Amino acid sequence: MSTPCEPLQGNTDFYRLRIRIGVYLQWASAWLGLLLGADSAQAILDANSAFVFAVAIATIITTKRDAPLIEVYIMLQILIGFHDTILSTFGIRIWFMDPGRLNELWRQARNLWLEN
């Protein structure tokens, strides 16, 4: 018979369910904000940058205090998640969020195709 894993004896303030739900809601609300109003992108990115900075500082402090590696891993996943869900690569994702932009791109591609 196998022995169960021992519970993590770390600081659950980093990864408790309520904290993770808050982080996921932050991601979802920022994504919806960008989707519904690309004009607010700068304010959303500023707010999320402050949150990412705070999480990065907490991760550095936790690492210096010899925290279990799983805590550091979870914090790094949160940091990466913000960049993967909110930030735009070269502004491309935010540019495409405007419904008229896709039609504009299609029109330009069609004009290029017909010219050749």
PALUMTOR-312322 format. One record per atom (N, C-alpha, C, O): residue number from 1; residue in one letter; atom name; x, z, y. Coordinates in steps of 0.1 Angstrom, whole numbers, plus 5000, padded with zeros to 4 digits. Atoms other than C-alpha are relative to their C-alpha. Example, Ala and Ser with C-alpha at 12.3 -4.5 7.8 and 13.67 -1.06 7.14 Angstrom:
2
{resi 1 resn A name N xx 5009 zz 5000 yy 4988}
{resi 1 resn A name CA xx 5123 zz 5078 yy 4955}
{resi 1 resn A name C xx 5009 zz 5000 yy 5012}
{resi 1 resn A name O xx 5019 zz 5007 yy 5012}
{resi 2 resn S name N xx 4991 zz 5000 yy 4989}
{resi 2 resn S name CA xx 5137 zz 5071 yy 4989}
{resi 2 resn S name C xx 4992 zz 5008 yy 5011}
{resi 2 resn S name O xx 4997 zz 5009 yy 5022}
This chain:
116
{resi 1 resn M name N xx 5008 zz 5000 yy 4988}
{resi 1 resn M name CA xx 5000 zz 5000 yy 5000}
{resi 1 resn M name C xx 5009 zz 5000 yy 5012}
{resi 1 resn M name O xx 5018 zz 5008 yy 5013}
{resi 2 resn S name N xx 4992 zz 5001 yy 4988}
{resi 2 resn S name CA xx 5014 zz 4990 yy 5034}
{resi 2 resn S name C xx 4996 zz 5011 yy 5010}
{resi 2 resn S name O xx 4985 zz 5016 yy 5010}
{resi 3 resn T name N xx 5002 zz 4990 yy 4990}
{resi 3 resn T name CA xx 5018 zz 5015 yy 5062}
{resi 3 resn T name C xx 4996 zz 4993 yy 5013}
{resi 3 resn T name O xx 5001 zz 4982 yy 5016}
{resi 4 resn P name N xx 5004 zz 5007 yy 4988}
{resi 4 resn P name CA xx 5000 zz 5007 yy 5094}
{resi 4 resn P name C xx 5011 zz 5001 yy 5011}
{resi 4 resn P name O xx 5019 zz 5010 yy 5011}
{resi 5 resn C name N xx 4991 zz 5000 yy 4989}
{resi 5 resn C name CA xx 5019 zz 4999 yy 5125}
{resi 5 resn C name C xx 4998 zz 5012 yy 5009}
{resi 5 resn C name O xx 4986 zz 5016 yy 5012}
{resi 6 resn E name N xx 5001 zz 4989 yy 4991}
{resi 6 resn E name CA xx 5026 zz 5028 yy 5148}
{resi 6 resn E name C xx 4996 zz 4995 yy 5014}
{resi 6 resn E name O xx 5000 zz 4984 yy 5018}
{resi 7 resn P name N xx 5004 zz 5004 yy 4987}
{resi 7 resn P name CA xx 5009 zz 5026 yy 5182}
{resi 7 resn P name C xx 5012 zz 5000 yy 5010}
{resi 7 resn P name O xx 5021 zz 5008 yy 5008}
{resi 8 resn L name N xx 4990 zz 5001 yy 4990}
{resi 8 resn L name CA xx 5030 zz 5016 yy 5211}
{resi 8 resn L name C xx 5000 zz 5012 yy 5009}
{resi 8 resn L name O xx 4990 zz 5017 yy 5014}
{resi 9 resn Q name N xx 4999 zz 4988 yy 4992}
{resi 9 resn Q name CA xx 5043 zz 5046 yy 5230}
{resi 9 resn Q name C xx 5005 zz 4997 yy 5014}
{resi 9 resn Q name O xx 5013 zz 5004 yy 5020}
{resi 10 resn G name N xx 4995 zz 5004 yy 4987}
{resi 10 resn G name CA xx 5048 zz 5028 yy 5263}
{resi 10 resn G name C xx 4990 zz 5004 yy 5011}
{resi 10 resn G name O xx 4981 zz 5012 yy 5009}
{resi 11 resn N name N xx 5009 zz 4998 yy 4988}
{resi 11 resn N name CA xx 5031 zz 5027 yy 5297}
{resi 11 resn N name C xx 4988 zz 4990 yy 4999}
{resi 11 resn N name O xx 4990 zz 4979 yy 5002}
{resi 12 resn T name N xx 5012 zz 5009 yy 5002}
{resi 12 resn T name CA xx 4996 zz 5013 yy 5290}
{resi 12 resn T name C xx 4994 zz 4996 yy 5013}
{resi 12 resn T name O xx 4985 zz 4988 yy 5013}
{resi 13 resn D name N xx 5005 zz 5004 yy 4988}
{resi 13 resn D name CA xx 4991 zz 5009 yy 5327}
{resi 13 resn D name C xx 5003 zz 4985 yy 5003}
{resi 13 resn D name O xx 4997 zz 4979 yy 5011}
{resi 14 resn F name N xx 4997 zz 5014 yy 4999}
{resi 14 resn F name CA xx 5006 zz 4974 yy 5323}
{resi 14 resn F name C xx 4991 zz 4991 yy 4992}
{resi 14 resn F name O xx 4989 zz 4980 yy 4996}
{resi 15 resn Y name N xx 5007 zz 5010 yy 5009}
{resi 15 resn Y name CA xx 4985 zz 4960 yy 5295}
{resi 15 resn Y name C xx 4987 zz 5006 yy 4994}
{resi 15 resn Y name O xx 4982 zz 5000 yy 4984}
{resi 16 resn R name N xx 5013 zz 4995 yy 5005}
{resi 16 resn R name CA xx 4954 zz 4981 yy 5290}
{resi 16 resn R name C xx 4989 zz 4990 yy 5002}
{resi 16 resn R name O xx 4991 zz 4981 yy 5011}
{resi 17 resn L name N xx 5011 zz 5011 yy 5000}
{resi 17 resn L name CA xx 4922 zz 4961 yy 5285}
{resi 17 resn L name C xx 4995 zz 4998 yy 5015}
{resi 17 resn L name O xx 4993 zz 4987 yy 5019}
{resi 18 resn R name N xx 5005 zz 5001 yy 4986}
{resi 18 resn R name CA xx 4910 zz 4969 yy 5321}
{resi 18 resn R name C xx 5010 zz 4992 yy 5008}
{resi 18 resn R name O xx 5006 zz 4984 yy 5017}
{resi 19 resn I name N xx 4990 zz 5007 yy 4993}
{resi 19 resn I name CA xx 4943 zz 4956 yy 5335}
{resi 19 resn I name C xx 4999 zz 4985 yy 4997}
{resi 19 resn I name O xx 5000 zz 4977 yy 5006}
{resi 20 resn R name N xx 5000 zz 5014 yy 5004}
{resi 20 resn R name CA xx 4942 zz 4924 yy 5315}
{resi 20 resn R name C xx 4987 zz 4993 yy 5005}
{resi 20 resn R name O xx 4988 zz 4982 yy 5009}
{resi 21 resn I name N xx 5013 zz 5006 yy 4995}
{resi 21 resn I name CA xx 4905 zz 4918 yy 5324}
{resi 21 resn I name C xx 5002 zz 4997 yy 5015}
{resi 21 resn I name O xx 4998 zz 4986 yy 5020}
{resi 22 resn G name N xx 4998 zz 5002 yy 4986}
{resi 22 resn G name CA xx 4915 zz 4922 yy 5361}
{resi 22 resn G name C xx 5009 zz 4988 yy 5002}
{resi 22 resn G name O xx 5006 zz 4980 yy 5011}
{resi 23 resn V name N xx 4990 zz 5012 yy 4998}
{resi 23 resn V name CA xx 4944 zz 4897 yy 5357}
{resi 23 resn V name C xx 4992 zz 4987 yy 4997}
{resi 23 resn V name O xx 4994 zz 4978 yy 5004}
{resi 24 resn Y name N xx 5007 zz 5012 yy 5004}
{resi 24 resn Y name CA xx 4922 zz 4872 yy 5339}
{resi 24 resn Y name C xx 4989 zz 4996 yy 5010}
{resi 24 resn Y name O xx 4987 zz 4985 yy 5013}
{resi 25 resn L name N xx 5009 zz 5003 yy 4990}
{resi 25 resn L name CA xx 4895 zz 4875 yy 5365}
{resi 25 resn L name C xx 5006 zz 4995 yy 5013}
{resi 25 resn L name O xx 5001 zz 4986 yy 5020}
{resi 26 resn Q name N xx 4992 zz 5005 yy 4989}
{resi 26 resn Q name CA xx 4921 zz 4870 yy 5392}
{resi 26 resn Q name C xx 5003 zz 4985 yy 4998}
{resi 26 resn Q name O xx 5002 zz 4977 yy 5007}
{resi 27 resn W name N xx 4997 zz 5014 yy 5003}
{resi 27 resn W name CA xx 4932 zz 4838 yy 5375}
{resi 27 resn W name C xx 4988 zz 4991 yy 5001}
{resi 27 resn W name O xx 4988 zz 4981 yy 5007}
{resi 28 resn A name N xx 5012 zz 5008 yy 5000}
{resi 28 resn A name CA xx 4897 zz 4826 yy 5370}
{resi 28 resn A name C xx 4994 zz 4998 yy 5014}
{resi 28 resn A name O xx 4990 zz 4987 yy 5018}
{resi 29 resn S name N xx 5005 zz 5002 yy 4986}
{resi 29 resn S name CA xx 4886 zz 4833 yy 5406}
{resi 29 resn S name C xx 5009 zz 4991 yy 5008}
{resi 29 resn S name O xx 5004 zz 4984 yy 5017}
{resi 30 resn A name N xx 4991 zz 5008 yy 4993}
{resi 30 resn A name CA xx 4917 zz 4817 yy 5420}
{resi 30 resn A name C xx 4998 zz 4985 yy 4996}
{resi 30 resn A name O xx 4998 zz 4976 yy 5004}
{resi 31 resn W name N xx 5002 zz 5014 yy 5005}
{resi 31 resn W name CA xx 4912 zz 4786 yy 5398}
{resi 31 resn W name C xx 4986 zz 4994 yy 5006}
{resi 31 resn W name O xx 4986 zz 4983 yy 5010}
{resi 32 resn L name N xx 5013 zz 5005 yy 4994}
{resi 32 resn L name CA xx 4875 zz 4784 yy 5409}
{resi 32 resn L name C xx 5001 zz 4998 yy 5015}
{resi 32 resn L name O xx 4995 zz 4988 yy 5020}
{resi 33 resn G name N xx 4999 zz 5002 yy 4986}
{resi 33 resn G name CA xx 4884 zz 4789 yy 5445}
{resi 33 resn G name C xx 5008 zz 4987 yy 5003}
{resi 33 resn G name O xx 5004 zz 4980 yy 5013}
{resi 34 resn L name N xx 4993 zz 5013 yy 4997}
{resi 34 resn L name CA xx 4909 zz 4760 yy 5443}
{resi 34 resn L name C xx 4991 zz 4988 yy 4996}
{resi 34 resn L name O xx 4992 zz 4977 yy 5002}
{resi 35 resn L name N xx 5009 zz 5011 yy 5005}
{resi 35 resn L name CA xx 4883 zz 4739 yy 5424}
{resi 35 resn L name C xx 4989 zz 4997 yy 5010}
{resi 35 resn L name O xx 4986 zz 4985 yy 5013}
{resi 36 resn L name N xx 5011 zz 5001 yy 4991}
{resi 36 resn L name CA xx 4855 zz 4745 yy 5449}
{resi 36 resn L name C xx 5004 zz 4997 yy 5014}
{resi 36 resn L name O xx 4997 zz 4991 yy 5022}
{resi 37 resn G name N xx 4996 zz 5002 yy 4986}
{resi 37 resn G name CA xx 4875 zz 4744 yy 5481}
{resi 37 resn G name C xx 5015 zz 4999 yy 5000}
{resi 37 resn G name O xx 5022 zz 5009 yy 5002}
{resi 38 resn A name N xx 4985 zz 5002 yy 5000}
{resi 38 resn A name CA xx 4910 zz 4729 yy 5480}
{resi 38 resn A name C xx 5006 zz 5003 yy 5013}
{resi 38 resn A name O xx 5018 zz 5005 yy 5014}
{resi 39 resn D name N xx 4995 zz 4996 yy 4987}
{resi 39 resn D name CA xx 4913 zz 4737 yy 5517}
{resi 39 resn D name C xx 5005 zz 5015 yy 5000}
{resi 39 resn D name O xx 5013 zz 5018 yy 5009}
{resi 40 resn S name N xx 4996 zz 4986 yy 5000}
{resi 40 resn S name CA xx 4917 zz 4774 yy 5508}
{resi 40 resn S name C xx 5012 zz 5002 yy 4991}
{resi 40 resn S name O xx 5015 zz 5014 yy 4988}
{resi 41 resn A name N xx 4988 zz 4999 yy 5010}
{resi 41 resn A name CA xx 4947 zz 4767 yy 5485}
{resi 41 resn A name C xx 5011 zz 5008 yy 5006}
{resi 41 resn A name O xx 5016 zz 5016 yy 4998}
{resi 42 resn Q name N xx 4989 zz 4992 yy 4994}
{resi 42 resn Q name CA xx 4972 zz 4782 yy 5509}
{resi 42 resn Q name C xx 4998 zz 5015 yy 4999}
{resi 42 resn Q name O xx 5006 zz 5023 yy 4996}
{resi 43 resn A name N xx 5004 zz 4986 yy 5000}
{resi 43 resn A name CA xx 4954 zz 4815 yy 5512}
{resi 43 resn A name C xx 5000 zz 5005 yy 4985}
{resi 43 resn A name O xx 5004 zz 5017 yy 4983}
{resi 44 resn I name N xx 5001 zz 4996 yy 5014}
{resi 44 resn I name CA xx 4948 zz 4817 yy 5474}
{resi 44 resn I name C xx 5015 zz 5001 yy 4995}
{resi 44 resn I name O xx 5018 zz 5011 yy 4988}
{resi 45 resn L name N xx 4986 zz 4999 yy 5005}
{resi 45 resn L name CA xx 4985 zz 4809 yy 5467}
{resi 45 resn L name C xx 5007 zz 5012 yy 5006}
{resi 45 resn L name O xx 5016 zz 5018 yy 5000}
{resi 46 resn D name N xx 4994 zz 4989 yy 4994}
{resi 46 resn D name CA xx 4996 zz 4835 yy 5492}
{resi 46 resn D name C xx 4996 zz 5013 yy 4994}
{resi 46 resn D name O xx 5005 zz 5022 yy 4991}
{resi 47 resn A name N xx 5004 zz 4988 yy 5007}
{resi 47 resn A name CA xx 4975 zz 4862 yy 5476}
{resi 47 resn A name C xx 5005 zz 5001 yy 4986}
{resi 47 resn A name O xx 5010 zz 5012 yy 4982}
{resi 48 resn N name N xx 4995 zz 5000 yy 5014}
{resi 48 resn N name CA xx 4986 zz 4853 yy 5441}
{resi 48 resn N name C xx 5015 zz 5002 yy 5001}
{resi 48 resn N name O xx 5021 zz 5008 yy 4991}
{resi 49 resn S name N xx 4985 zz 4998 yy 4999}
{resi 49 resn S name CA xx 5023 zz 4852 yy 5453}
{resi 49 resn S name C xx 5003 zz 5015 yy 5002}
{resi 49 resn S name O xx 5012 zz 5020 yy 4996}
{resi 50 resn A name N xx 4998 zz 4985 yy 4998}
{resi 50 resn A name CA xx 5019 zz 4888 yy 5465}
{resi 50 resn A name C xx 4998 zz 5007 yy 4987}
{resi 50 resn A name O xx 5006 zz 5017 yy 4984}
{resi 51 resn F name N xx 5003 zz 4993 yy 5013}
{resi 51 resn F name CA xx 5004 zz 4898 yy 5431}
{resi 51 resn F name C xx 5012 zz 4997 yy 4990}
{resi 51 resn F name O xx 5016 zz 5007 yy 4983}
{resi 52 resn V name N xx 4989 zz 5003 yy 5009}
{resi 52 resn V name CA xx 5032 zz 4880 yy 5412}
{resi 52 resn V name C xx 5012 zz 5008 yy 5004}
{resi 52 resn V name O xx 5020 zz 5012 yy 4995}
{resi 53 resn F name N xx 4989 zz 4992 yy 4996}
{resi 53 resn F name CA xx 5058 zz 4897 yy 5433}
{resi 53 resn F name C xx 4999 zz 5014 yy 4996}
{resi 53 resn F name O xx 5009 zz 5020 yy 4991}
{resi 54 resn A name N xx 5002 zz 4986 yy 5004}
{resi 54 resn A name CA xx 5043 zz 4931 yy 5426}
{resi 54 resn A name C xx 5002 zz 5001 yy 4984}
{resi 54 resn A name O xx 5008 zz 5011 yy 4980}
{resi 55 resn V name N xx 4998 zz 5000 yy 5015}
{resi 55 resn V name CA xx 5042 zz 4923 yy 5388}
{resi 55 resn V name C xx 5015 zz 4998 yy 4997}
{resi 55 resn V name O xx 5020 zz 5005 yy 4987}
{resi 56 resn A name N xx 4986 zz 5002 yy 5003}
{resi 56 resn A name CA xx 5078 zz 4911 yy 5389}
{resi 56 resn A name C xx 5008 zz 5013 yy 5003}
{resi 56 resn A name O xx 5017 zz 5016 yy 4996}
{resi 57 resn I name N xx 4993 zz 4987 yy 4997}
{resi 57 resn I name CA xx 5090 zz 4943 yy 5406}
{resi 57 resn I name C xx 4997 zz 5010 yy 4990}
{resi 57 resn I name O xx 5006 zz 5018 yy 4985}
{resi 58 resn A name N xx 5003 zz 4990 yy 5010}
{resi 58 resn A name CA xx 5071 zz 4964 yy 5381}
{resi 58 resn A name C xx 5007 zz 4996 yy 4987}
{resi 58 resn A name O xx 5011 zz 5006 yy 4980}
{resi 59 resn T name N xx 4993 zz 5004 yy 5012}
{resi 59 resn T name CA xx 5087 zz 4944 yy 5353}
{resi 59 resn T name C xx 5015 zz 5004 yy 5001}
{resi 59 resn T name O xx 5020 zz 5008 yy 4991}
{resi 60 resn I name N xx 4986 zz 4997 yy 4998}
{resi 60 resn I name CA xx 5122 zz 4949 yy 5367}
{resi 60 resn I name C xx 5002 zz 5016 yy 4999}
{resi 60 resn I name O xx 5011 zz 5020 yy 4992}
{resi 61 resn I name N xx 4999 zz 4985 yy 5001}
{resi 61 resn I name CA xx 5116 zz 4987 yy 5371}
{resi 61 resn I name C xx 4998 zz 5004 yy 4986}
{resi 61 resn I name O xx 5005 zz 5013 yy 4981}
{resi 62 resn T name N xx 5003 zz 4996 yy 5014}
{resi 62 resn T name CA xx 5101 zz 4989 yy 5336}
{resi 62 resn T name C xx 5012 zz 4997 yy 4991}
{resi 62 resn T name O xx 5016 zz 5005 yy 4982}
{resi 63 resn T name N xx 4989 zz 5004 yy 5008}
{resi 63 resn T name CA xx 5131 zz 4971 yy 5322}
{resi 63 resn T name C xx 5012 zz 5010 yy 5002}
{resi 63 resn T name O xx 5019 zz 5013 yy 4992}
{resi 64 resn K name N xx 4990 zz 4991 yy 4997}
{resi 64 resn K name CA xx 5155 zz 4994 yy 5339}
{resi 64 resn K name C xx 4998 zz 5014 yy 4994}
{resi 64 resn K name O xx 5008 zz 5021 yy 4992}
{resi 65 resn R name N xx 5003 zz 4987 yy 5006}
{resi 65 resn R name CA xx 5138 zz 5024 yy 5324}
{resi 65 resn R name C xx 4999 zz 5000 yy 4985}
{resi 65 resn R name O xx 4993 zz 5008 yy 4978}
{resi 66 resn D name N xx 4999 zz 5002 yy 5015}
{resi 66 resn D name CA xx 5144 zz 5012 yy 5288}
{resi 66 resn D name C xx 4987 zz 5000 yy 4994}
{resi 66 resn D name O xx 4984 zz 5007 yy 4984}
{resi 67 resn A name N xx 5014 zz 5001 yy 5006}
{resi 67 resn A name CA xx 5108 zz 5003 yy 5281}
{resi 67 resn A name C xx 5001 zz 4991 yy 4987}
{resi 67 resn A name O xx 5011 zz 4984 yy 4985}
{resi 68 resn P name N xx 5000 zz 5009 yy 5012}
{resi 68 resn P name CA xx 5099 zz 4987 yy 5247}
{resi 68 resn P name C xx 4999 zz 4986 yy 5004}
{resi 68 resn P name O xx 4993 zz 4982 yy 5014}
{resi 69 resn L name N xx 5000 zz 5014 yy 4997}
{resi 69 resn L name CA xx 5105 zz 4950 yy 5247}
{resi 69 resn L name C xx 4986 zz 4994 yy 5000}
{resi 69 resn L name O xx 4984 zz 4984 yy 5007}
{resi 70 resn I name N xx 5013 zz 5006 yy 5000}
{resi 70 resn I name CA xx 5069 zz 4943 yy 5240}
{resi 70 resn I name C xx 4993 zz 5002 yy 5013}
{resi 70 resn I name O xx 4985 zz 4993 yy 5018}
{resi 71 resn E name N xx 5005 zz 4999 yy 4986}
{resi 71 resn E name CA xx 5060 zz 4957 yy 5274}
{resi 71 resn E name C xx 5005 zz 4990 yy 5009}
{resi 71 resn E name O xx 4998 zz 4984 yy 5017}
{resi 72 resn V name N xx 4994 zz 5010 yy 4991}
{resi 72 resn V name CA xx 5084 zz 4935 yy 5291}
{resi 72 resn V name C xx 4995 zz 4986 yy 4997}
{resi 72 resn V name O xx 4992 zz 4978 yy 5006}
{resi 73 resn Y name N xx 5006 zz 5013 yy 5004}
{resi 73 resn Y name CA xx 5071 zz 4905 yy 5271}
{resi 73 resn Y name C xx 4986 zz 4998 yy 5005}
{resi 73 resn Y name O xx 4983 zz 4987 yy 5010}
{resi 74 resn I name N xx 5014 zz 5001 yy 4995}
{resi 74 resn I name CA xx 5035 zz 4912 yy 5281}
{resi 74 resn I name C xx 5001 zz 4998 yy 5015}
{resi 74 resn I name O xx 4993 zz 4989 yy 5020}
{resi 75 resn M name N xx 4999 zz 5002 yy 4986}
{resi 75 resn M name CA xx 5045 zz 4915 yy 5317}
{resi 75 resn M name C xx 5005 zz 4985 yy 5004}
{resi 75 resn M name O xx 5000 zz 4979 yy 5013}
{resi 76 resn L name N xx 4996 zz 5014 yy 4998}
{resi 76 resn L name CA xx 5064 zz 4882 yy 5315}
{resi 76 resn L name C xx 4989 zz 4990 yy 4997}
{resi 76 resn L name O xx 4989 zz 4979 yy 5004}
{resi 77 resn Q name N xx 5011 zz 5009 yy 5002}
{resi 77 resn Q name CA xx 5034 zz 4865 yy 5300}
{resi 77 resn Q name C xx 4990 zz 5000 yy 5011}
{resi 77 resn Q name O xx 4985 zz 4989 yy 5015}
{resi 78 resn I name N xx 5009 zz 5000 yy 4988}
{resi 78 resn I name CA xx 5013 zz 4877 yy 5329}
{resi 78 resn I name C xx 5006 zz 4992 yy 5012}
{resi 78 resn I name O xx 5000 zz 4984 yy 5018}
{resi 79 resn L name N xx 4993 zz 5008 yy 4990}
{resi 79 resn L name CA xx 5039 zz 4863 yy 5353}
{resi 79 resn L name C xx 4999 zz 4985 yy 4998}
{resi 79 resn L name O xx 4996 zz 4977 yy 5007}
{resi 80 resn I name N xx 5001 zz 5015 yy 5004}
{resi 80 resn I name CA xx 5040 zz 4829 yy 5335}
{resi 80 resn I name C xx 4986 zz 4995 yy 5001}
{resi 80 resn I name O xx 4984 zz 4984 yy 5006}
{resi 81 resn G name N xx 5014 zz 5005 yy 4999}
{resi 81 resn G name CA xx 5003 zz 4828 yy 5333}
{resi 81 resn G name C xx 4995 zz 4997 yy 5014}
{resi 81 resn G name O xx 4987 zz 4988 yy 5016}
{resi 82 resn F name N xx 5004 zz 5003 yy 4986}
{resi 82 resn F name CA xx 4999 zz 4830 yy 5371}
{resi 82 resn F name C xx 5005 zz 4986 yy 5004}
{resi 82 resn F name O xx 4998 zz 4978 yy 5010}
{resi 83 resn H name N xx 4994 zz 5013 yy 4996}
{resi 83 resn H name CA xx 5022 zz 4800 yy 5375}
{resi 83 resn H name C xx 4994 zz 4989 yy 4993}
{resi 83 resn H name O xx 4992 zz 4978 yy 4998}
{resi 84 resn D name N xx 5006 zz 5011 yy 5008}
{resi 84 resn D name CA xx 5006 zz 4780 yy 5347}
{resi 84 resn D name C xx 4985 zz 4997 yy 5004}
{resi 84 resn D name O xx 4981 zz 4986 yy 5003}
{resi 85 resn T name N xx 5014 zz 5002 yy 4997}
{resi 85 resn T name CA xx 4970 zz 4786 yy 5359}
{resi 85 resn T name C xx 4997 zz 4997 yy 5014}
{resi 85 resn T name O xx 4986 zz 4991 yy 5017}
{resi 86 resn I name N xx 5003 zz 5001 yy 4985}
{resi 86 resn I name CA xx 4972 zz 4786 yy 5397}
{resi 86 resn I name C xx 5009 zz 4990 yy 5007}
{resi 86 resn I name O xx 5003 zz 4983 yy 5015}
{resi 87 resn L name N xx 4991 zz 5009 yy 4992}
{resi 87 resn L name CA xx 5002 zz 4768 yy 5410}
{resi 87 resn L name C xx 4998 zz 4985 yy 4996}
{resi 87 resn L name O xx 4994 zz 4982 yy 4985}
{resi 88 resn S name N xx 5001 zz 5014 yy 5002}
{resi 88 resn S name CA xx 5002 zz 4731 yy 5414}
{resi 88 resn S name C xx 5014 zz 4993 yy 5000}
{resi 88 resn S name O xx 5022 zz 4996 yy 5008}
{resi 89 resn T name N xx 4987 zz 5007 yy 5000}
{resi 89 resn T name CA xx 5031 zz 4708 yy 5404}
{resi 89 resn T name C xx 5000 zz 4989 yy 5010}
{resi 89 resn T name O xx 4992 zz 4980 yy 5009}
{resi 90 resn F name N xx 4998 zz 5010 yy 4989}
{resi 90 resn F name CA xx 5041 zz 4689 yy 5435}
{resi 90 resn F name C xx 4987 zz 4997 yy 5007}
{resi 90 resn F name O xx 4985 zz 4987 yy 5013}
{resi 91 resn G name N xx 5013 zz 5001 yy 4993}
{resi 91 resn G name CA xx 5005 zz 4694 yy 5448}
{resi 91 resn G name C xx 4991 zz 4990 yy 4993}
{resi 91 resn G name O xx 4980 zz 4987 yy 4999}
{resi 92 resn I name N xx 5008 zz 5010 yy 5007}
{resi 92 resn I name CA xx 4991 zz 4669 yy 5422}
{resi 92 resn I name C xx 4987 zz 5006 yy 4996}
{resi 92 resn I name O xx 4976 zz 5000 yy 4998}
{resi 93 resn R name N xx 5013 zz 4995 yy 5005}
{resi 93 resn R name CA xx 4965 zz 4692 yy 5407}
{resi 93 resn R name C xx 4991 zz 5003 yy 5012}
{resi 93 resn R name O xx 4979 zz 5000 yy 5011}
{resi 94 resn I name N xx 5009 zz 4997 yy 4989}
{resi 94 resn I name CA xx 4952 zz 4704 yy 5441}
{resi 94 resn I name C xx 4995 zz 4986 yy 5006}
{resi 94 resn I name O xx 4984 zz 4986 yy 5011}
{resi 95 resn W name N xx 5004 zz 5013 yy 4994}
{resi 95 resn W name CA xx 4952 zz 4667 yy 5453}
{resi 95 resn W name C xx 4988 zz 4995 yy 4992}
{resi 95 resn W name O xx 4979 zz 4989 yy 4998}
{resi 96 resn F name N xx 5010 zz 5006 yy 5008}
{resi 96 resn F name CA xx 4930 zz 4657 yy 5424}
{resi 96 resn F name C xx 4987 zz 5008 yy 5000}
{resi 96 resn F name O xx 4977 zz 5003 yy 4995}
{resi 97 resn M name N xx 5012 zz 4991 yy 5000}
{resi 97 resn M name CA xx 4905 zz 4686 yy 5429}
{resi 97 resn M name C xx 4990 zz 4995 yy 5009}
{resi 97 resn M name O xx 4978 zz 4998 yy 5008}
{resi 98 resn D name N xx 5010 zz 5006 yy 4991}
{resi 98 resn D name CA xx 4888 zz 4667 yy 5457}
{resi 98 resn D name C xx 4994 zz 4989 yy 4993}
{resi 98 resn D name O xx 5001 zz 4980 yy 4988}
{resi 99 resn P name N xx 5006 zz 5010 yy 5008}
{resi 99 resn P name CA xx 4862 zz 4646 yy 5440}
{resi 99 resn P name C xx 5002 zz 4986 yy 5006}
{resi 99 resn P name O xx 5003 zz 4976 yy 4998}
{resi 100 resn G name N xx 4998 zz 5014 yy 4994}
{resi 100 resn G name CA xx 4868 zz 4616 yy 5464}
{resi 100 resn G name C xx 5014 zz 4995 yy 4997}
{resi 100 resn G name O xx 5016 zz 4983 yy 4998}
{resi 101 resn R name N xx 4986 zz 5005 yy 5003}
{resi 101 resn R name CA xx 4905 zz 4615 yy 5455}
{resi 101 resn R name C xx 5001 zz 4991 yy 4988}
{resi 101 resn R name O xx 5009 zz 4982 yy 4988}
{resi 102 resn L name N xx 4999 zz 5008 yy 5012}
{resi 102 resn L name CA xx 4900 zz 4602 yy 5420}
{resi 102 resn L name C xx 4994 zz 4986 yy 5003}
{resi 102 resn L name O xx 5000 zz 4976 yy 4998}
{resi 103 resn N name N xx 5005 zz 5013 yy 4996}
{resi 103 resn N name CA xx 4878 zz 4574 yy 5434}
{resi 103 resn N name C xx 5010 zz 4992 yy 5008}
{resi 103 resn N name O xx 5011 zz 4980 yy 5007}
{resi 104 resn E name N xx 4990 zz 5007 yy 4991}
{resi 104 resn E name CA xx 4904 zz 4566 yy 5460}
{resi 104 resn E name C xx 5012 zz 4995 yy 4991}
{resi 104 resn E name O xx 5017 zz 4984 yy 4993}
{resi 105 resn L name N xx 4989 zz 5004 yy 5009}
{resi 105 resn L name CA xx 4931 zz 4565 yy 5433}
{resi 105 resn L name C xx 4996 zz 4988 yy 4992}
{resi 105 resn L name O xx 5003 zz 4978 yy 4990}
{resi 106 resn W name N xx 5006 zz 5011 yy 5008}
{resi 106 resn W name CA xx 4909 zz 4542 yy 5411}
{resi 106 resn W name C xx 4999 zz 4987 yy 5009}
{resi 106 resn W name O xx 5003 zz 4977 yy 5004}
{resi 107 resn R name N xx 5001 zz 5011 yy 4991}
{resi 107 resn R name CA xx 4903 zz 4519 yy 5441}
{resi 107 resn R name C xx 5013 zz 4994 yy 5003}
{resi 107 resn R name O xx 5015 zz 4982 yy 5003}
{resi 108 resn Q name N xx 4986 zz 5005 yy 4997}
{resi 108 resn Q name CA xx 4940 zz 4516 yy 5449}
{resi 108 resn Q name C xx 5006 zz 4994 yy 4988}
{resi 108 resn Q name O xx 5012 zz 4983 yy 4989}
{resi 109 resn A name N xx 4995 zz 5006 yy 5012}
{resi 109 resn A name CA xx 4949 zz 4509 yy 5413}
{resi 109 resn A name C xx 4993 zz 4987 yy 4997}
{resi 109 resn A name O xx 5000 zz 4977 yy 4993}
{resi 110 resn R name N xx 5007 zz 5012 yy 5002}
{resi 110 resn R name CA xx 4922 zz 4483 yy 5411}
{resi 110 resn R name C xx 5005 zz 4989 yy 5009}
{resi 110 resn R name O xx 5006 zz 4977 yy 5006}
{resi 111 resn N name N xx 4995 zz 5010 yy 4990}
{resi 111 resn N name CA xx 4934 zz 4466 yy 5443}
{resi 111 resn N name C xx 5014 zz 4995 yy 4996}
{resi 111 resn N name O xx 5017 zz 4983 yy 4997}
{resi 112 resn L name N xx 4987 zz 5004 yy 5005}
{resi 112 resn L name CA xx 4970 zz 4466 yy 5429}
{resi 112 resn L name C xx 4999 zz 4990 yy 4989}
{resi 112 resn L name O xx 5006 zz 4981 yy 4988}
{resi 113 resn W name N xx 5002 zz 5008 yy 5012}
{resi 113 resn W name CA xx 4958 zz 4451 yy 5397}
{resi 113 resn W name C xx 4995 zz 4986 yy 5004}
{resi 113 resn W name O xx 4999 zz 4976 yy 4998}
{resi 114 resn L name N xx 5005 zz 5012 yy 4996}
{resi 114 resn L name CA xx 4938 zz 4424 yy 5414}
{resi 114 resn L name C xx 5009 zz 4991 yy 5009}
{resi 114 resn L name O xx 5008 zz 4979 yy 5008}
{resi 115 resn E name N xx 4991 zz 5008 yy 4992}
{resi 115 resn E name CA xx 4966 zz 4414 yy 5438}
{resi 115 resn E name C xx 5010 zz 4993 yy 4991}
{resi 115 resn E name O xx 5016 zz 4983 yy 4995}
{resi 116 resn N name N xx 4990 zz 5007 yy 5008}
{resi 116 resn N name CA xx 4989 zz 4406 yy 5409}
{resi 116 resn N name C xx 4994 zz 4991 yy 4990}
{resi 116 resn N name O xx 5000 zz 4985 yy 4982}
